[in-house]
Amino acid sequence: MSSGRPAYVLPGVAILAFVAFLGFALFRLFLIEEDMRDNVDENMLWVTTQAQVASHRFEQAVGRQALGHPHDAPSLRLDVLFSRLMLMDEGPQRRYLRRVDLEAPLDDVLARLEAIDALMQLPAEGVAERARAIQRELDPLMTGLNRIATGVMKEEWEATGARLDRYHASLLQVIAAAVGILICGLLLTCLLIHALRQRRRAQRDLMAHRDHLEEEVERHIGRYRQTAEALARSLKREKGVSEFYRSFAGMVSHQFRTPLAVIDSGLQRLIRRHDDMPPAQRLERYHRLREAVAQMTRLVESSLTAARLDGDQVESRPAACSLTDLVAQACRLQREAHGEARLQISEPQAPLEAWCDRSLVEQILANLLSNALKYSPPAEPVRVQLGAEGARVYCRIEDHGIGIPDEDLPRLFERFFRSSNARGISGLGLGLNIARHLARLQGGDVTVSSVEGEGTTFTLWLPAATGRNQDVEPR
C-alpha cells in the first residue's frame, strides 16, 4: 500500500494545479469584463457636458430677450438646464462627485440655479435689469460647471490609466495561468504515457506468469485441473470476443465500401459532366448521393448503439408516455425523410399509455418501420396497429414484402445475422438485435411472425402505465 500511494500523489497535484490555474484565469477574465462594463466616468462626463451646453444656451436666450427678441424662451432653456443638473444630483452621480471632492461645487451650482429660478419668477418689466441679475448668478454657475467638468475629465484620465494598468497586470496573470495550464497538461500527458508503459510491462509479466502457471499445471495435473479449465474457458471467451470484433470490422468495412463507392462515382460524374448534364439527371444524382450518405449514417448509428450496449452504457429512464403519439411521430418522420406515403396507422379507440423510455422507443420504431418499408414492394402499404393486452401495450407493424424463411426465424435477432433472401439488400444485421435489446431493457420485447413471399409482422411489446390502459383492440 505504501509503495502504491505515491503513484496517485503527483497526478492529483497536477490535476489540482490545472483546475486552480484554469479557475484563476477565468476569475481574472471575469474581473476584466466587469471592469470594462463600468462606464460611470463616461456617463458623468456626458452629463457635465450637457449641463454646460444647457447653461450656455440659457445665457444666450436671456441675452437675446434683453435685446428685445420676443420669440426667445429663457424659461424653456432654464428647464433643460434644471433637468441636466438634477441628473448630476441623483444618487450614483452625487456619490461619484463626493468621491472626487466635487460635491461642494455641485451644491454651489444648485444654489445658483435656485437663485436664477427665483429671478425668472419676477415680473417681465425691467427685462434688462433682470437679465443683469441673472448674469451675476449665471457666471459663477458656469464657472462651477467648468470646474466640475475639469475634475471629471482629470478623474477619467486617471481612472483610464489605472484601468489600463490593471488590464495589463491581469493579462500577464492570465498568460501565466495559461502557461501553468500547459505545463500541467504536459505533466499529465507524461504521467499517462508512463502509466501505459507500466501497464504494458505488467501485461508482459502477467503473460510470463501465465506461462509459468501452465507449466506448473502440466507437472501437477491432478492438483491444478480446475485452474487449467478456468484458464481454458477464459481463453475461449477471449477468442470469441476477438472473433466477434473481427467480424464486426469486416462487416462494417464491407457495408461502408458500397455507399462510399456510390458517392465517389457520383461526384466524379458530376464533376466531369456537370455542365452537360440535364437538371433532372443532376437531381437524380443528388438524390442517390443523399441516399448513400443516409445509409452510412444509419450504419454508424447502429454500430455506435451496439458498442454502447456492449459497454452497458445504455440506460432506461421509463416514464408514462403516449404510445399513440410516439407511433404517429415515428411514421411522420419516415414520411418526411423518405417521402413514403405507404404507412397506414390503425389507432385505438382509447389513448394508450406505455411505461417506457421515450428516446429508446423512438429508436426501436424507426428501425422496425424502415425495415418494413425497405423489404416490401414500393406499391404495397405498411400497416401499423396499436392495442393493449392485459398489462402490456403493443405496436404491430405488418408488411407484404419478401418475408423470412422458416429456418431463419430462430436466428433473426442474432447480431450480424441476415436472412438468406436478404443478402442483396444493404444492411449490417444489427437493427433487429438492437431493437430487441432496447425493448427488453425497458421490460418489453420484440416478436416476429412471417411467411416467406407473403410478408412479415413485427410486434413491439411494452409495459402499460399503471392504471392507464384497459384491453383495447385496434380499429
C-alpha positions as CSV (number, residue, x, y, z in Angstrom):
1,M,0.0,0.0,0.0
2,S,2.8,2.4,0.9
3,S,4.6,1.8,-2.4
4,G,1.4,2.4,-4.5
5,R,0.2,5.5,-2.7
6,P,2.8,8.0,-4.2
7,A,1.7,7.0,-7.7
8,Y,-1.5,8.9,-7.1
9,V,0.1,12.0,-5.5
10,L,1.7,13.6,-8.5
11,P,-1.3,13.2,-10.8
12,G,-3.6,14.5,-8.1
13,V,-1.3,17.6,-7.6
14,A,-1.1,18.2,-11.3
15,I,-4.9,18.0,-11.7
16,L,-5.5,20.3,-8.7
17,A,-2.9,22.8,-10.2
18,F,-4.6,22.5,-13.6
19,V,-8.0,23.3,-12.0
20,A,-6.5,26.1,-9.9
21,F,-4.8,27.8,-12.9
22,L,-7.9,27.5,-15.0
23,G,-10.2,28.9,-12.3
24,F,-7.8,31.8,-11.6
25,A,-7.6,32.6,-15.4
26,L,-11.4,32.6,-15.6
27,F,-11.7,34.7,-12.5
28,R,-9.3,37.3,-13.8
29,L,-11.1,37.4,-17.2
30,F,-14.4,37.9,-15.3
31,L,-13.0,40.8,-13.3
32,I,-11.7,42.4,-16.6
33,E,-15.2,42.0,-18.1
34,E,-16.8,43.6,-15.1
35,D,-14.4,46.5,-15.1
36,M,-15.0,47.1,-18.8
37,R,-18.7,47.4,-18.1
38,D,-18.2,50.2,-15.6
39,N,-18.8,53.4,-17.5
40,V,-19.7,55.8,-14.7
41,D,-16.9,58.2,-15.7
42,E,-18.2,58.4,-19.3
43,N,-21.7,59.0,-18.1
44,M,-20.6,61.8,-15.7
45,L,-18.6,63.4,-18.5
46,W,-21.6,63.3,-20.8
47,V,-24.0,64.7,-18.1
48,T,-21.5,67.5,-17.2
49,T,-21.0,68.4,-20.9
50,Q,-24.8,68.5,-21.5
51,A,-25.2,70.8,-18.4
52,Q,-22.5,73.2,-19.8
53,V,-24.2,73.3,-23.2
54,A,-27.6,74.0,-21.5
55,S,-26.1,76.8,-19.4
56,H,-24.6,78.5,-22.5
57,R,-27.9,78.2,-24.3
58,F,-29.8,79.7,-21.4
59,E,-27.3,82.6,-21.2
60,Q,-27.8,83.3,-24.9
61,A,-31.6,83.1,-24.6
62,V,-31.5,85.6,-21.6
63,G,-29.2,88.0,-23.6
64,R,-31.4,87.9,-26.7
65,Q,-34.5,88.5,-24.6
66,A,-32.8,91.5,-23.0
67,L,-32.0,92.8,-26.5
68,G,-35.7,92.7,-27.5
69,H,-36.2,89.3,-29.2
70,P,-39.7,88.3,-28.0
71,H,-39.5,84.8,-29.5
72,D,-36.7,83.6,-27.3
73,A,-37.9,81.5,-24.3
74,P,-35.3,81.6,-21.5
75,S,-37.7,79.6,-19.2
76,L,-37.6,76.6,-21.6
77,R,-33.8,76.7,-21.6
78,L,-33.8,77.0,-17.8
79,D,-35.9,73.9,-17.6
80,V,-33.4,72.0,-19.8
81,L,-30.5,73.2,-17.6
82,F,-32.5,72.3,-14.5
83,S,-33.1,68.7,-15.8
84,R,-29.3,68.3,-16.6
85,L,-28.3,69.5,-13.1
86,M,-30.9,67.2,-11.5
87,L,-29.2,64.2,-13.2
88,M,-25.9,65.2,-11.5
89,D,-27.7,65.5,-8.2
90,E,-29.0,61.8,-8.3
91,G,-27.6,59.1,-6.2
92,P,-24.8,57.5,-8.3
93,Q,-23.7,60.8,-9.8
94,R,-23.6,62.6,-6.5
95,R,-21.7,59.8,-4.8
96,Y,-19.2,59.9,-7.7
97,L,-18.7,63.7,-7.2
98,R,-18.4,63.3,-3.5
99,R,-15.7,60.7,-4.1
100,V,-13.7,63.0,-6.3
101,D,-14.2,66.1,-3.9
102,L,-16.5,67.9,-6.3
103,E,-19.7,67.8,-4.2
104,A,-19.1,71.4,-2.9
105,P,-19.0,72.9,-6.4
106,L,-22.2,71.0,-7.3
107,D,-24.0,72.4,-4.2
108,D,-22.9,75.9,-5.2
109,V,-24.2,75.4,-8.8
110,L,-27.5,74.1,-7.5
111,A,-27.8,77.1,-5.2
112,R,-27.1,79.5,-8.1
113,L,-29.7,77.6,-10.1
114,E,-32.3,78.2,-7.4
115,A,-31.5,81.9,-7.3
116,I,-31.8,82.1,-11.1
117,D,-35.1,80.3,-10.9
118,A,-36.3,82.9,-8.4
119,L,-35.2,85.7,-10.6
120,M,-37.1,84.2,-13.5
121,Q,-40.3,84.4,-11.5
122,L,-40.1,88.3,-11.3
123,P,-42.4,90.4,-13.5
124,A,-41.5,90.9,-17.1
125,E,-41.0,94.7,-16.5
126,G,-37.3,95.6,-16.3
127,V,-36.1,92.8,-18.5
128,A,-32.6,94.3,-18.8
129,E,-32.2,94.6,-15.1
130,R,-33.4,91.1,-14.6
131,A,-31.0,89.9,-17.2
132,R,-28.1,91.5,-15.5
133,A,-29.1,89.9,-12.2
134,I,-29.4,86.5,-13.8
135,Q,-26.0,87.0,-15.4
136,R,-24.5,87.7,-12.0
137,E,-25.7,84.3,-10.8
138,L,-25.1,82.5,-14.1
139,D,-21.4,83.4,-14.3
140,P,-20.5,81.6,-11.0
141,L,-22.8,78.7,-12.1
142,M,-20.9,78.3,-15.4
143,T,-17.6,78.6,-13.6
144,G,-18.7,75.8,-11.2
145,L,-19.7,73.6,-14.1
146,N,-16.3,74.2,-15.7
147,R,-14.6,73.2,-12.5
148,I,-16.7,70.0,-12.3
149,A,-16.1,69.2,-15.9
150,T,-12.3,69.7,-15.5
151,G,-12.4,67.5,-12.4
152,V,-14.4,64.7,-14.1
153,M,-12.1,64.8,-17.1
154,K,-9.0,64.6,-14.9
155,E,-10.5,61.7,-12.9
156,E,-11.4,59.9,-16.1
157,W,-7.9,60.2,-17.4
158,E,-6.5,58.9,-14.1
159,A,-9.1,56.1,-14.0
160,T,-8.4,55.1,-17.6
161,G,-4.7,54.9,-16.9
162,A,-5.3,52.9,-13.7
163,R,-7.7,50.6,-15.7
164,L,-5.1,50.0,-18.4
165,D,-2.5,49.2,-15.7
166,R,-5.0,46.7,-14.2
167,Y,-5.7,45.2,-17.6
168,H,-2.0,44.8,-18.3
169,A,-1.4,43.1,-14.9
170,S,-4.4,40.9,-15.4
171,L,-3.3,39.9,-18.9
172,L,0.1,38.9,-17.5
173,Q,-1.6,36.9,-14.8
174,V,-3.8,35.2,-17.4
175,I,-0.8,34.4,-19.6
176,A,1.0,33.0,-16.6
177,A,-2.1,30.8,-15.7
178,A,-2.2,29.6,-19.3
179,V,1.4,28.6,-19.1
180,G,0.7,26.8,-15.9
181,I,-2.2,25.0,-17.6
182,L,0.1,24.0,-20.4
183,I,2.7,22.7,-18.0
184,C,0.1,20.7,-16.1
185,G,-1.2,19.3,-19.3
186,L,2.2,18.2,-20.4
187,L,2.8,16.7,-17.0
188,L,-0.4,14.7,-17.1
189,T,0.5,13.5,-20.6
190,C,3.9,12.3,-19.4
191,L,2.2,10.6,-16.4
192,L,-0.3,8.9,-18.8
193,I,2.5,7.6,-21.1
194,H,4.4,6.3,-18.0
195,A,1.2,4.6,-16.8
196,L,0.7,3.0,-20.2
197,R,4.2,1.7,-20.2
198,Q,3.8,0.3,-16.7
199,R,0.5,-1.4,-17.9
200,R,2.3,-2.9,-20.9
201,R,5.1,-4.2,-18.6
202,A,2.5,-5.6,-16.2
203,Q,0.8,-7.4,-19.1
204,R,4.1,-8.9,-20.2
205,D,4.7,-10.1,-16.6
206,L,1.2,-11.5,-16.5
207,M,1.7,-13.4,-19.7
208,A,5.0,-14.8,-18.3
209,H,3.3,-15.7,-15.1
210,R,0.5,-17.5,-17.0
211,D,3.1,-19.5,-19.0
212,H,4.8,-20.5,-15.8
213,L,1.4,-21.4,-14.3
214,E,0.6,-23.6,-17.3
215,E,3.9,-25.4,-16.8
216,E,3.1,-26.0,-13.1
217,V,-0.3,-27.3,-14.2
218,E,1.3,-29.8,-16.5
219,R,3.5,-31.0,-13.7
220,H,0.7,-31.2,-11.2
221,I,-2.2,-32.0,-13.5
222,G,-4.3,-33.6,-10.8
223,R,-4.0,-30.7,-8.3
224,Y,-4.4,-27.9,-10.8
225,R,-7.0,-29.3,-13.1
226,Q,-9.7,-26.8,-12.1
227,T,-7.3,-23.9,-12.6
228,A,-6.4,-25.1,-16.1
229,E,-10.0,-25.5,-17.1
230,A,-10.8,-22.0,-15.9
231,L,-7.9,-20.6,-17.9
232,A,-9.1,-22.5,-21.0
233,R,-12.6,-21.1,-20.6
234,S,-11.1,-17.6,-20.3
235,L,-9.0,-18.0,-23.4
236,K,-12.0,-19.4,-25.3
237,R,-14.1,-16.4,-24.2
238,E,-11.4,-14.0,-25.2
239,K,-11.0,-15.7,-28.6
240,G,-14.8,-15.4,-29.1
241,V,-14.7,-11.7,-28.3
242,S,-11.8,-11.2,-30.7
243,E,-13.7,-13.1,-33.5
244,F,-16.8,-11.0,-32.8
245,Y,-14.9,-7.7,-33.3
246,R,-13.1,-9.0,-36.3
247,S,-16.4,-10.0,-37.9
248,F,-17.8,-6.6,-36.9
249,A,-14.9,-4.7,-38.5
250,G,-15.2,-6.8,-41.7
251,M,-18.9,-6.3,-41.9
252,V,-18.7,-2.5,-41.4
253,S,-15.9,-2.1,-43.9
254,H,-17.8,-4.1,-46.5
255,Q,-21.0,-2.2,-45.9
256,F,-19.2,1.2,-45.9
257,R,-17.5,0.4,-49.2
258,T,-20.7,0.3,-51.3
259,P,-22.1,3.8,-50.3
260,L,-18.6,5.3,-50.4
261,A,-18.2,3.9,-54.0
262,V,-21.6,5.3,-54.9
263,I,-20.7,8.7,-53.5
264,D,-17.3,8.8,-55.2
265,S,-18.5,7.7,-58.6
266,G,-21.5,10.1,-58.5
267,L,-19.3,13.0,-57.6
268,Q,-16.8,12.2,-60.3
269,R,-19.6,12.0,-62.9
270,L,-21.0,15.3,-61.6
271,I,-17.5,17.0,-61.8
272,R,-16.9,15.7,-65.4
273,R,-20.3,16.2,-66.9
274,H,-22.0,18.9,-64.6
275,D,-22.4,21.4,-67.4
276,D,-23.7,18.9,-70.0
277,M,-26.0,17.0,-67.6
278,P,-29.7,17.9,-67.7
279,P,-31.2,19.3,-64.5
280,A,-33.4,16.2,-64.0
281,Q,-30.4,13.9,-64.2
282,R,-28.4,16.0,-61.9
283,L,-31.3,16.0,-59.4
284,E,-31.4,12.2,-59.6
285,R,-27.7,12.0,-58.9
286,Y,-28.1,14.3,-55.9
287,H,-30.8,12.0,-54.5
288,R,-28.6,9.0,-55.0
289,L,-25.8,10.7,-53.1
290,R,-28.1,11.7,-50.3
291,E,-29.4,8.1,-50.0
292,A,-25.8,6.8,-49.8
293,V,-25.0,9.3,-47.1
294,A,-28.2,8.4,-45.2
295,Q,-27.2,4.7,-45.4
296,M,-23.7,5.4,-44.0
297,T,-25.4,7.5,-41.2
298,R,-27.6,4.5,-40.3
299,L,-24.6,2.2,-40.3
300,V,-22.7,4.5,-38.0
301,E,-25.7,4.9,-35.6
302,S,-26.3,1.2,-35.5
303,S,-22.6,0.5,-34.8
304,L,-22.4,3.1,-32.0
305,T,-25.6,1.8,-30.4
306,A,-24.3,-1.8,-30.5
307,A,-21.0,-0.6,-28.9
308,R,-22.9,1.2,-26.2
309,L,-25.0,-1.9,-25.4
310,D,-21.8,-4.0,-25.1
311,G,-20.4,-1.5,-22.7
312,D,-23.6,-1.3,-20.6
313,Q,-23.8,2.4,-21.4
314,V,-27.4,2.4,-22.4
315,E,-29.8,3.2,-19.5
316,S,-33.6,3.2,-19.5
317,R,-35.4,6.1,-17.8
318,P,-39.0,5.0,-18.0
319,A,-42.0,7.3,-17.6
320,A,-45.6,7.4,-18.7
321,C,-45.6,8.1,-22.5
322,S,-48.3,8.2,-25.1
323,L,-47.6,5.2,-27.4
324,T,-50.1,6.7,-29.9
325,D,-48.1,9.9,-30.1
326,L,-44.8,8.1,-30.4
327,V,-46.0,5.9,-33.3
328,A,-47.6,8.9,-35.1
329,Q,-44.4,10.9,-34.7
330,A,-42.2,8.0,-36.0
331,C,-44.4,7.5,-39.0
332,R,-44.4,11.2,-39.8
333,L,-40.6,11.3,-39.6
334,Q,-40.4,8.3,-42.0
335,R,-42.7,10.1,-44.5
336,E,-40.7,13.3,-44.3
337,A,-37.3,11.6,-44.5
338,H,-38.1,9.2,-47.4
339,G,-41.2,10.6,-49.0
340,E,-43.1,7.4,-48.0
341,A,-46.9,7.6,-48.1
342,R,-47.5,3.8,-47.6
343,L,-47.7,3.9,-43.8
344,Q,-51.3,3.3,-42.7
345,I,-51.9,3.7,-38.9
346,S,-54.9,2.0,-37.2
347,E,-55.2,4.0,-34.0
348,P,-57.0,2.6,-30.9
349,Q,-60.3,3.9,-29.7
350,A,-58.8,5.0,-26.4
351,P,-55.3,6.6,-25.8
352,L,-52.5,4.1,-25.0
353,E,-50.0,5.0,-22.2
354,A,-46.8,3.0,-22.0
355,W,-44.3,2.9,-19.2
356,C,-41.1,3.3,-21.3
357,D,-38.1,5.4,-22.2
358,R,-39.3,7.7,-25.0
359,S,-35.9,8.0,-26.8
360,L,-35.3,4.2,-26.8
361,V,-38.8,3.5,-28.1
362,E,-38.2,6.1,-30.9
363,Q,-35.1,4.2,-32.0
364,I,-37.0,0.8,-32.0
365,L,-39.9,2.2,-34.0
366,A,-37.6,3.9,-36.5
367,N,-35.8,0.6,-37.1
368,L,-38.9,-1.5,-37.5
369,L,-40.6,1.0,-39.8
370,S,-37.6,1.5,-42.0
371,N,-37.2,-2.4,-42.3
372,A,-40.8,-2.8,-43.3
373,L,-40.5,-0.1,-46.0
374,K,-37.2,-1.5,-47.2
375,Y,-38.2,-5.1,-47.6
376,S,-41.6,-4.6,-49.2
377,P,-42.5,-3.5,-52.7
378,P,-43.0,0.2,-53.3
379,A,-46.6,-0.2,-54.2
380,E,-47.6,-2.2,-51.1
381,P,-48.8,-0.5,-47.9
382,V,-47.3,-1.0,-44.5
383,R,-49.9,-1.3,-41.8
384,V,-49.3,-0.1,-38.2
385,Q,-51.7,-1.3,-35.5
386,L,-51.9,-0.3,-31.8
387,G,-53.5,-2.1,-29.0
388,A,-53.2,-3.4,-25.4
389,E,-53.4,-6.8,-23.8
390,G,-53.5,-7.0,-20.0
391,A,-50.6,-5.2,-18.5
392,R,-48.9,-4.6,-21.9
393,V,-49.4,-2.3,-24.9
394,Y,-48.2,-3.2,-28.4
395,C,-47.4,-1.7,-31.8
396,R,-47.7,-4.2,-34.6
397,I,-46.1,-3.4,-38.0
398,E,-47.2,-5.6,-40.9
399,D,-45.7,-5.5,-44.4
400,H,-46.3,-7.6,-47.6
401,G,-42.7,-8.0,-48.6
402,I,-40.3,-10.8,-49.2
403,G,-40.9,-12.5,-45.9
404,I,-38.5,-14.6,-43.9
405,P,-37.7,-18.3,-44.4
406,D,-38.8,-20.6,-41.6
407,E,-35.2,-21.8,-41.0
408,D,-34.0,-18.2,-40.5
409,L,-36.6,-17.1,-37.9
410,P,-34.9,-18.6,-34.8
411,R,-31.7,-16.7,-35.6
412,L,-33.3,-13.5,-36.8
413,F,-32.4,-11.4,-33.7
414,E,-28.8,-12.6,-33.6
415,R,-26.2,-9.9,-34.1
416,F,-24.9,-9.8,-37.7
417,F,-27.3,-12.4,-38.9
418,R,-29.1,-11.7,-42.1
419,S,-31.8,-13.8,-43.7
420,S,-30.8,-15.8,-46.8
421,N,-33.2,-14.0,-49.1
422,A,-32.0,-10.5,-48.0
423,R,-28.3,-10.8,-48.9
424,G,-28.7,-8.4,-51.9
425,I,-30.2,-5.6,-49.7
426,S,-27.8,-3.4,-47.8
427,G,-27.6,-3.8,-44.0
428,L,-25.4,-4.8,-41.1
429,G,-27.7,-7.3,-39.4
430,L,-27.6,-5.1,-36.2
431,G,-31.0,-3.4,-36.3
432,L,-33.3,-6.1,-35.0
433,N,-30.7,-7.2,-32.4
434,I,-30.5,-3.7,-31.1
435,A,-34.3,-3.3,-31.2
436,R,-34.9,-6.4,-29.0
437,H,-32.1,-5.4,-26.6
438,L,-33.6,-1.9,-26.2
439,A,-37.1,-3.3,-25.7
440,R,-36.0,-5.8,-23.1
441,L,-34.1,-3.1,-21.3
442,Q,-37.5,-1.5,-20.7
443,G,-39.3,-4.7,-19.6
444,G,-40.7,-5.2,-23.1
445,D,-39.9,-7.4,-26.1
446,V,-39.9,-7.5,-29.9
447,T,-41.5,-10.6,-31.6
448,V,-41.9,-11.7,-35.2
449,S,-44.1,-13.8,-37.4
450,S,-43.5,-14.2,-41.1
451,V,-44.3,-16.3,-44.2
452,E,-41.8,-16.3,-47.0
453,G,-43.0,-14.5,-50.1
454,E,-46.1,-13.1,-48.3
455,G,-44.8,-10.7,-45.7
456,T,-43.6,-10.2,-42.1
457,T,-45.2,-8.8,-38.9
458,F,-43.0,-7.4,-36.1
459,T,-44.7,-6.5,-32.7
460,L,-43.2,-4.2,-30.1
461,W,-44.4,-5.0,-26.6
462,L,-44.1,-2.5,-23.8
463,P,-45.4,-2.4,-20.1
464,A,-48.5,-0.4,-19.8
465,A,-48.5,2.6,-17.5
466,T,-50.2,1.5,-14.3
467,G,-53.9,2.4,-14.1
468,R,-54.0,3.9,-17.6
469,N,-54.9,1.2,-20.0
470,Q,-57.6,-1.5,-20.4
471,D,-57.7,-4.2,-23.1
472,V,-58.0,-2.1,-26.3
473,E,-58.4,-3.6,-29.7
474,P,-57.1,-1.8,-32.8
475,R,-59.6,-0.2,-35.1
